[in-house]
């Protein structure tokens, strides 16, 4: 039987059938679930929700004779359990995380490829298949966001759609943390990023992989992928409202010129605004069948130019903070007359990353690579500009970064 109760009456073992309020008022990616985690109870009590529906045929109900004091005591004990059961992820440097990130990228790519291809064949998507991938990616990002995000950008043109999903998942997790969202909201955002482009499975490969400009008919077909993906997710199991929303609306723009519904500004949800930024950044920094990817710093500069009409300014600024003004893999020129590639962000400042210096402008040639931590007080050098590798005839910037990331420096 369904019973409507106050959130303060919730206890572990109850089955939540429905949360009374807008999905934006709470961080849960599921609409119905067994309340068996103390942290979930703590999260529910911290939201603005007042009431919930429970199903006592699937879990505990309201037992007669229970007074407010006994319920409060049980809830208090549960919250104390939540405070002592959380896991703390130890942050590590990019070199330490890179080896794990390489394995996670490879494993995630295989899982997403399998899941999406099965979806193309008509098999319903399930959150049970997707969430373990999100958890792996999220944990790696917590240890060091730059490692997996940087490696996921090194995708092949042939596996773009699958690795793009992995990359956007990682970017969404990193951005969600920068915005101060709680663990469940971070999980939601990651799941949305992973599934946002599943509708491309319904687009012919001849269009997806076309090296030249799309015809108007082909472009219209390509623009159908958000709606196609939304339809696929609706037919799936355990896919929450956030993933559905981001899938359908990640191509909407702040000025209303996006698609498929031409939403504008406040009509676009927080998560869809996040998805728009993360999707575009990974798309323009990746090699595609029809163009080579832009350098990370150049991509940030371009996106800043578009931000008024395309992106939410607050979300975009938070995104830049999450990946750095000079993202990992960027080529920069130093005041001292050397070139270096960014290999790590530092907590001190967005302007003081860690670089691998490898090129002398004065001699116009490579030097023995050296690691330079610009956040240290002893460092007197400064970044004066980001550089186009082609200008210096450098074609292995990404290889330089990924090679350093896996080296024991």
C-alpha positions in Angstrom: 0.0 0.0 0.0 1.2 3.5 -0.8 1.5 5.8 2.2 2.4 9.5 2.2 4.7 10.4 5.1 6.9 13.3 6.3 10.6 12.9 5.4 11.4 12.9 9.1 9.5 9.6 9.4 11.8 7.9 6.9 13.9 5.0 8.2 16.3 2.5 6.6 14.3 -0.4 5.1 11.5 1.7 3.7 10.8 1.6 -0.1 10.6 5.1 -1.5 7.9 5.1 -4.2 8.0 8.7 -5.1 9.6 12.0 -3.9 7.0 14.8 -3.5 8.5 17.7 -5.4 10.4 18.7 -8.5 13.2 16.5 -9.6 15.4 19.6 -9.3 14.7 19.7 -5.6 16.6 16.5 -4.9 19.8 14.8 -6.1 18.4 11.2 -6.6 18.8 9.8 -10.1 16.1 7.1 -9.4 12.4 7.8 -8.9 11.8 4.8 -6.7 14.3 2.9 -4.5 14.8 0.9 -1.4 16.3 3.2 1.3 19.1 1.0 2.5 22.1 3.4 2.7 22.5 5.8 5.6 24.0 8.4 3.3 20.8 8.4 1.2 18.7 9.1 4.3 21.1 11.9 5.3 20.8 13.4 1.8 17.0 13.1 1.8 16.8 15.0 5.1 19.0 17.7 3.8 16.9 18.6 0.8 13.9 20.9 0.7 11.5 18.0 0.3 8.8 17.7 3.0 7.0 14.5 2.1 7.5 11.2 0.2 5.4 8.3 -0.8 6.5 4.9 0.5 5.3 1.4 -0.5 5.0 -0.8 2.5 4.5 -3.9 0.3 8.2 -3.5 -0.7 9.7 -2.3 2.5 9.0 -1.2 6.1 5.9 0.8 6.8 4.7 3.0 9.6 4.2 0.8 12.6 1.6 1.7 15.2 2.8 2.8 18.6 5.9 4.5 17.4 6.3 7.9 18.9 8.3 10.8 17.5 11.1 10.4 20.0 11.8 6.8 19.1 11.8 7.6 15.4 14.1 10.5 15.9 16.5 8.4 18.0 16.6 5.8 15.2 17.2 8.4 12.5 19.9 10.1 14.6 21.7 6.8 15.0 21.4 6.2 11.2 22.9 9.7 10.5 25.8 9.0 12.8 26.4 5.8 10.8 26.4 7.8 7.6 29.0 10.2 8.9 31.4 7.4 9.7 30.8 5.2 6.6 31.8 7.7 3.9 34.9 6.8 1.8 37.6 9.5 1.3 39.4 9.3 -2.0 43.1 10.2 -1.7 44.2 12.8 -4.3 47.3 11.8 -6.3 49.4 13.5 -9.0 48.8 12.9 -12.6 51.7 10.5 -13.0 50.3 8.2 -10.2 46.8 8.2 -11.7 47.7 7.9 -15.4 48.3 4.2 -15.4 45.0 3.5 -13.7 43.3 6.1 -16.0 44.6 4.3 -19.1 43.0 1.0 -17.9 39.7 2.8 -17.0 39.6 4.5 -20.4 40.1 1.2 -22.1 37.6 -0.7 -19.9 35.0 2.1 -20.2 35.4 2.3 -24.0 34.7 -1.5 -24.3 31.7 -1.3 -22.0 30.2 1.8 -23.7 30.8 0.3 -27.1 29.0 -2.9 -26.1 26.1 -1.1 -24.4 25.6 1.4 -27.3 25.7 -1.3 -30.0 23.2 -3.4 -28.1 21.0 -0.3 -27.9 21.3 0.1 -31.7 20.0 -3.5 -32.0 17.0 -2.7 -29.8 18.1 -3.9 -26.4 16.8 -1.6 -23.6 19.4 0.4 -21.7 19.8 -0.2 -18.0 21.3 2.0 -15.3 22.7 -1.2 -13.9 25.0 -1.5 -16.9 26.0 2.2 -16.9 26.5 3.1 -13.3 29.6 0.9 -12.7 31.3 2.8 -15.5 30.3 6.1 -14.0 31.6 5.0 -10.6 35.0 4.0 -12.1 35.3 7.3 -13.9 34.2 9.3 -11.0 36.7 7.7 -8.6 39.5 8.4 -11.1 38.5 12.0 -11.4 38.4 12.4 -7.6 42.0 11.1 -7.4 43.2 13.4 -10.3 40.8 14.9 -12.8 43.5 15.8 -15.3 44.7 12.2 -15.9 41.5 10.6 -17.3 40.1 13.8 -18.9 43.4 14.3 -20.7 43.7 10.7 -21.8 40.1 10.5 -23.0 40.8 13.4 -25.3 43.3 11.2 -27.2 40.6 9.4 -29.0 40.7 7.8 -32.5 38.3 9.1 -35.2 36.8 5.6 -35.5 35.8 5.3 -31.8 34.9 9.0 -31.3 31.2 8.4 -30.2 32.1 5.9 -27.5 35.2 7.8 -26.1 33.3 11.1 -26.4 30.7 9.6 -24.0 33.5 8.6 -21.6 35.1 12.0 -21.8 31.9 13.9 -21.3 31.1 11.7 -18.3 34.5 12.6 -16.7 34.0 16.3 -17.5 30.5 16.4 -16.0 31.8 14.7 -12.8 34.6 17.3 -12.6 32.3 20.2 -13.3 29.7 18.9 -10.8 32.3 18.8 -8.1 33.5 22.3 -8.9 29.9 23.5 -8.6 29.7 22.0 -5.1 27.1 19.4 -5.9 26.7 16.5 -3.5 27.8 12.9 -4.2 24.5 11.8 -5.6 24.2 14.8 -7.9 27.8 14.2 -9.1 26.7 10.6 -9.9 23.7 11.9 -11.7 25.7 14.3 -13.8 28.2 11.5 -14.7 25.4 9.2 -15.8 23.9 11.9 -17.9 27.3 12.6 -19.5 27.8 8.9 -20.3 24.4 8.5 -22.0 23.9 12.0 -23.6 24.8 10.9 -27.1 23.3 7.4 -27.2 20.8 8.7 -29.9 23.7 8.7 -32.3 23.3 4.9 -32.5 20.3 5.7 -34.6 22.2 7.8 -37.1 23.7 6.1 -40.2 27.4 5.6 -40.0 27.7 7.2 -43.4 26.6 10.4 -41.8 28.4 10.1 -38.5 31.7 9.4 -40.2 31.3 11.6 -43.2 34.6 13.5 -43.8 33.0 16.3 -45.8 30.2 18.8 -45.1 26.8 17.3 -44.4 23.9 18.1 -46.8 20.8 19.8 -45.3 19.0 16.4 -45.2 22.0 14.8 -43.5 22.3 17.6 -41.0 18.6 17.3 -40.1 19.1 13.6 -39.6 22.1 14.3 -37.3 20.0 16.9 -35.3 17.5 14.1 -34.5 19.9 12.3 -32.2 18.8 14.0 -29.0 15.2 13.0 -29.5 16.2 9.5 -30.6 18.4 9.1 -27.5 15.6 10.4 -25.2 13.3 7.9 -26.7 15.8 5.1 -26.1 16.4 6.2 -22.5 12.6 6.3 -21.8 12.4 2.7 -22.9 15.3 1.7 -20.6 15.3 0.8 -16.9 16.5 2.9 -14.0 17.3 5.9 -16.1 16.5 9.0 -14.1 15.2 12.4 -15.1 18.6 14.1 -15.2 20.0 11.7 -17.9 16.8 12.1 -19.9 16.9 15.9 -19.7 20.6 16.2 -20.6 20.2 13.7 -23.5 17.3 15.7 -25.0 18.6 19.2 -24.2 22.5 19.3 -24.4 22.3 21.1 -27.7 20.1 23.9 -26.4 21.7 27.4 -26.3 21.1 30.3 -23.9 19.9 32.6 -26.7 17.3 30.0 -27.8 19.0 29.2 -31.1 19.7 25.6 -30.1 17.7 22.4 -30.7 15.5 20.4 -30.5 13.1 22.7 -28.5 14.7 26.1 -28.8 14.8 26.5 -25.1 16.5 29.7 -23.7 18.2 30.7 -20.4 16.0 29.7 -17.4 14.1 27.2 -19.5 17.3 25.1 -19.6 18.1 23.0 -16.5 21.4 23.2 -14.6 22.4 19.8 -15.8 21.6 20.5 -19.5 23.7 23.7 -19.3 26.5 21.6 -17.8 26.1 19.0 -20.6 26.3 21.7 -23.3 29.6 23.0 -22.1 31.2 19.6 -21.6 29.9 18.2 -24.9 31.3 21.2 -26.9 34.6 21.2 -25.2 35.3 17.5 -25.9 34.0 17.8 -29.4 36.2 20.7 -30.5 39.3 19.3 -28.8 38.9 15.9 -30.4 40.0 14.7 -33.9 36.9 14.2 -36.0 36.4 12.6 -39.5 36.1 16.1 -40.9 38.6 18.2 -38.8 41.5 17.9 -36.4 40.8 19.0 -32.8 41.8 22.4 -31.5 44.3 22.7 -28.7 42.7 22.8 -25.2 43.7 26.4 -24.4 42.5 27.6 -27.9 39.3 25.8 -27.3 38.7 27.5 -24.0 39.4 30.9 -25.7 36.9 30.1 -28.5 34.2 29.0 -26.1 34.7 32.2 -24.1 33.9 34.1 -27.3 30.7 32.1 -27.8 29.7 32.0 -24.1 27.1 34.9 -24.2 24.7 33.2 -26.6 25.7 29.6 -26.3 26.6 28.8 -22.6 25.5 29.9 -19.2 28.3 32.2 -18.0 28.4 30.9 -14.4 28.6 27.3 -15.6 31.3 28.1 -18.2 33.4 29.9 -15.6 33.1 26.9 -13.2 34.1 24.6 -16.1 37.2 26.6 -16.8 38.2 26.4 -13.1 37.6 22.6 -13.2 40.0 22.0 -16.1 42.3 25.1 -15.8 42.9 28.1 -17.9 45.7 26.1 -19.5 44.2 22.6 -19.6 46.4 19.5 -19.6 47.9 19.0 -23.0 48.2 22.8 -23.8 51.4 24.1 -25.4 52.5 27.4 -23.8 55.3 29.9 -24.2 57.3 30.9 -21.1 58.8 34.4 -20.4 62.2 32.7 -20.3 62.0 31.8 -24.0 61.0 28.1 -23.7 58.0 26.1 -24.7 56.3 23.6 -22.4 53.3 21.3 -22.3 50.9 21.4 -19.3 50.9 18.1 -17.5 49.2 19.0 -14.2 47.1 21.6 -12.5 48.0 22.9 -9.0 45.7 23.9 -6.2 47.5 27.3 -5.7 46.4 29.1 -8.9 45.0 28.5 -12.4 48.0 30.5 -13.6 50.6 28.2 -12.0 50.4 24.7 -13.4 53.1 22.1 -13.7 54.7 21.9 -17.2 57.2 19.7 -19.0 59.6 22.2 -20.7 61.1 20.6 -23.8 61.8 23.3 -26.5 64.1 26.3 -26.7 62.8 29.2 -28.8 66.3 30.7 -29.0 67.8 27.7 -30.6 64.6 26.6 -32.3 65.1 23.1 -31.1 64.3 20.5 -28.5 66.1 20.3 -25.2 66.2 17.6 -22.5 62.8 17.7 -20.9 62.5 19.2 -17.4 59.5 19.4 -15.1 58.7 22.9 -13.9 56.2 23.4 -11.0 55.2 27.1 -11.4 53.4 27.1 -8.0 56.7 26.8 -6.1 58.1 30.0 -4.6 61.4 29.4 -6.3 59.9 29.5 -9.8 60.4 32.9 -11.3 59.1 32.1 -14.8 55.7 33.0 -16.2 53.4 31.8 -19.0 53.1 34.6 -21.6 50.8 32.9 -24.1 49.4 29.6 -25.4 50.9 28.5 -28.6 49.8 26.7 -31.8 52.0 23.6 -32.1 51.9 23.8 -35.9 53.6 27.2 -35.7 56.7 25.5 -34.2 56.4 22.3 -36.3 55.5 20.3 -33.2 53.2 17.4 -33.9 53.5 15.3 -30.8 52.2 17.5 -27.9 49.6 14.9 -26.8 52.2 12.1 -27.0 54.6 14.2 -24.9 52.0 14.8 -22.2 50.7 11.2 -22.1 54.3 9.9 -22.1 55.2 12.1 -19.1 52.0 11.1 -17.3 53.1 7.5 -17.3 56.7 8.3 -16.4 57.9 8.2 -12.7 58.8 11.9 -12.4 
